[in-house]
Amino acid sequence: MIELPTENDPRLQATYRSDRVWSGVTTSGDGRVFVSFPNADRPGIQVAELGPDGQHVPYPDAAWNSVREDHHPDGAFVQVNGLRIGPDGRLWIIDAGAPGIGRAAIPGGARLIVVNLTTDSVADIYDLGPAVRPRSYLDDLRFNGDQVYLTDAGEPGLVVLDLGSGELRRVLEDHPSTTDQRPLYADHRKARGPEGDEVLVHADQLEVSPDGGQLYYQPASGPMSRIGTRWLDDPSVTPGDLADQVEPWLDTPTTGGTAIDANGVIYLSDTNQRRVLAISPDREVETVVADPRLVWADAMWLDSAGDLWIPVPQLNRTAGFNGGVQAVEYPVWIYKMHVGAAPAPNDHL
């Protein structure tokens, strides 16, 4: 049995702390830092800007972050799973549209909410409702020109949004590449729900190659597949023909999050061994860092200074992944490590 790392790596810098589980981090070109909270431990703020002293300021305002028992989406988030600064310099927030994986989707809840960082106000809202299913949980997003790709972790499939036309399509529905078919592992233990059942997280991580030609994606438990974006972007391609273009790419471990650099290297967290891997375009795999503090490293972010931001939410210790037992050891942290690589310019600057 492979043992977990025991020594802290000095290259991994503790940067921000929180008394609630967070799932993502993103930074703007002028150094602003934003985080998302998926309500995995308790309700509260879902999107915050981190102040100079680490204080959590509700973003874009308190109203959007109001806690509603009925999860009504009018002017408030239902369940923010992730966020990122787009290539346009705005903050893109993905509202999963359901109060948890496996739970019923809230009508009108699945949205992309875009915030102008100059005015700190909502500039656009894209309704993703036509692409959701009864238990959809829209999970993450990436950009490729006018195309936005999203994963559905609740009901297997990908969603393609054309920003130019507004067209919304659901693709690779129930395809093996988008379906979780094996257990999630963290710290050499299977993730189990409150009733003791194995947790299923379908299409989750995704990255677009720097040239925009390939989409890499996977369920949280792996493996990773890829498909040419020209097939995804063409509405005339039939579901059968699209499925034929899927290529099994790499047998990846259970993964909390990914990032990609300008050279096409994918950074991928291995939740079972508390490490971050680097996967080259020709599928060579190296360990970037292994550290006992990396308890379920989640959605990572690569900034323009070449620093890899690594939120560590301890998701496997939350009740939803730990058999109903809440065992998170607070505070949770965001770490930062210099990797000396630039982000892919088609993703963000």
N, C-alpha and C positions, 0 to 999 in steps of 0.2 A: 504494500500500500504506500502510495506517495504521501509524504508528510507535508503539512502546511509550513510555510516559511516562519521562522522564529525571530529573525533579526530585522530591525527597521533599516530601510535603505535611506541614507542621508540625502539622496537626491530628491526624495519625496517630501515636499514641504507642506505642512499643515497650514491652510490659508484661511478658511472660514469654518465656523462651527454653528450648530443649530440644535435646538431641543425638540425638533420635529424632523421626521424622515423626508428628505428631499430626493428628487429623481433626476434633475437635470440642471445644467448651468450653461450660460452663454454670455459672451462679452462683446461689447460694441467697440468700434474703432477708436473711440475716445476714452476707453477704459471703464465704462459702466458695466456692472455685473448684475445679471438677473438669474433667478433660480425658480424652480417649480417644485411644488409639494403635492403629491398624489393622494393625500389623505389616507396613507397606508397605516398610520398609527392612531390618528384622531383628526377630526375636522378642524379647519382653520384657514389661514391665508393659503392661497394656491399659487399665486405668482407674487414675487417680491423683488424689489431692487435692494441690493446690499449696500448699505451706507459705508462711509469711511471707517467707522468703528465696528462694522459687521452687523449693524442693526437691520432688521427686516422691515422694509417700507412697502405696504401693499401696492401692487402695480397692476394696471395703470391708476387704480384708485381703490378705496375701501369698498365701494358699492359692488364692483366686479368680483370682489373677494368675499362678499357676504355669504354666511353659512345659512343654507335653506334646507330644512328637513325634507321638503318635497322635491328638492333638486331642480326647481323650476329655472329654465335657462334665460328668462327675460332679464337682460342686463347683468347677468352673473354667470360665473363659471359653473359647470356641472362637475367636471373632473378633469383637471389639467394634468396630462401625463408628461408633456414635454414642451420645450420651447427652444427657439434658436434665432439668432440674427441672420436674416437672409442676405443674398447678394445685393439686394436693394437697400441695405442698411436699416431696414425696419425690423421690429420684433414680431416674429410669427409664433403664435401660441396655439397649440393643438388641444382642443377640448375633446376628450375621448367620447363624451356624450352619454356615458353610463357611469353609475357610481362605483363600479368595480368590474374587474374581469369576470365574465360569467353571469353578470347581472343584466337585467333588462335595460335596453337603450331608452333614454329619455327623449320623447319627441322634441325635435328642434335643438337638441343638445350638442350633436356632433358638428363642430364648426372649426374653421381656421379664423382666428381673431388676430388682426394685424394692427400693431400699434406704431404710430409715428413717434420716434424718439425725440424729435424737435419740439413737438407740442405736447407729448406725453398723453395722447388721446387716441382712441380707436379710430383707425382710418378706413378699414375694410373688414367685412365679415363675410366669409364664404360658407354657405350652408352646405354641409356634407350629407344631409339627410337622405337624398335620393340614392346614396351609395351604401347606406348602412343596412344591416340585418337585425333581427330581433335582439340578439345579444352581442352586437358589435361593440368593440372597444378600440377606437382609432388611436393608434399608439405612437407613431413617429412620422416624420416627414423629411424629404430631401428635395432639392431644386435641380432643374436641368433646363435652363432657358425659361420658356413659358410653361413648362411642364412641372407639376408638383406631384411627387409620388408619396403615398402614405401606406402604412401597414395597418392591418386589422388583427389585433391580438385576440379578440373575442370570438370572431367567426372568420375562418381562414380566407385570406384574399388580400389583394392589393387594390388601391384606389388611385386612379390617375385623374388629376385636375388640370385642365388646360386654362391657364390664366387669361389667355387672349380671347377665347371664345366662351369661357365659362362652362364648357362641357365637362361632365363628370362621369367617369366610367369605372366599373368594378371589374377587375380582371383576375385571372388565375384563382378563381373561387374554388375552394376545396381541393386545390391541386396539392400533391404530396409536398411540393417545395414550400408551400405556405402553411402547412398543417403540422402542428406539434405531434410527433409520433413516438417520442421517447421521453423518459423522465427528466425533469430539471434537477440538477445537482448543485449544491453549494456546500463547501467544507465537508465533502464526502458524505453528504446526507441528501436524500430525496426531499424535494419541497412538497409539502402536503397542506391541503386546505383545512379549514376549521373542522370538517367532518372526517378528516383522515384520508381523503381522496387525493390522488396525485394532481398537482396543479398543471393546467394546460395553458401555455402562452403561445398562441399561434404566431403568424407573421409579425415580427418585432423589429429587429435591427435591419437597417438598410443603408447603403452608401452608393453614390454615383461616381464612376471613374472620372478623373480630371478632364478627360477629353469628351465626356458626356456620352460615350458610346455604350457603356455597360451599367446595369443596375445589379448590385450585389445585395442579397437579402437572405433572411433566415428566420425560422421560429427561434424562440429564446433558447431552446435546447440544441440548436443546430439540426442538421448540417447547413452550410451556406451554399446557395445556388446563385447563378447569375443569368441574365438575359439581356440581349441587345436592346437598347432603348428605342431603336427605330421600329421594333415590333410593338413595344408598349405604346408608342406614340401614335400608331396608325389605327384609327377606329375601324378600318375596313378589315383588319386581320381577325379571322374567326377564332373563337375560343380554342378549338382543336389545333389550329395552326400555331397559335400563340403558345400553347402548352408544349408543342414540339420544339420550340426554340429555347426552352429552359435547359440549362446545363448544370449538372451537379458540379460544384467547384471545390469545396474543401470540407472535410469532416471536422467541423469546429466544436468546441465544448459548449456547455451551458454558458451563456453570455449575458451580461448585464447591459453593456453598451459598446458602441463603436465610434470611431472617427476615421477620417481619411485625409492624407496629406497630398501636396501637389505632385508628388511622384507616384501616387496611386497606392501607397502603403496603407493598409488598413490596420488601425490599432483596435484591439478587441480584448475585452476583459474576460478572463477565465474565472468564473465564480467558484469553481470547485477547488482551485489551487491558489486563490488569492494572488493573481498575477495579471499583468497586461501583456498581450502578445503583439508582435508586429508581423503582418503578413504581406509579403511582397507581391507584385502583380504576377510573378511566375510561381506563386504559392510556396515560397520559402517562409518558414515560421521561426521567429526568434522571440525570446523572452525579453521584454523591455524592462520590466521591474516585477519582482515578487516581494511581497511585504505583508506581515501579519495584520497590518491595519486595513488592508484592502478587502474588507468584508462586504462582498457583493458590490464591487465597483460598477457604477451605472453609466448613464449616457454621458460620454466624454465630449470634450470640446478642445479644438486646437486653435490657438490664437495666432495673430500675425507676428508675435515675438518668438514663436516656436515653442511655446509652453503648452503642454497637455494638461488640461484641467480634468480632474477625476473626482466626481462626487461619489461618496461611499455611504449609501443609505442603510446598509445592513438589512436589506429587504428580506433576506432569508430568515431573519429573526422576528419579523412582524407576524401577527396572528394569521394573516391570510396565506402565509407561506410556511408556517411553523406549527401546523396542527391546532390552530386556535390559541396558541400561547404567545403572548407578547413578551419578547426577550431582548429587545433592542437595548444596547448599552450606550446611553447618552453621555456626551453629545455625539452627534454624527458630524462628519467632517467633509470638506472639499479639499483635496490635495492638488498640488501643482508640481509638474516635473518638466524640466527643459529637455526637449527632444531635438531641437534644432531644425525642425521641418516647418515649412509654410503650409497653410491650409490650401485645399483645392480651390482655385479662384471661382469656379462655377458654383461652389457651395456658399462661400462667404469670403470677405476680404480680410 
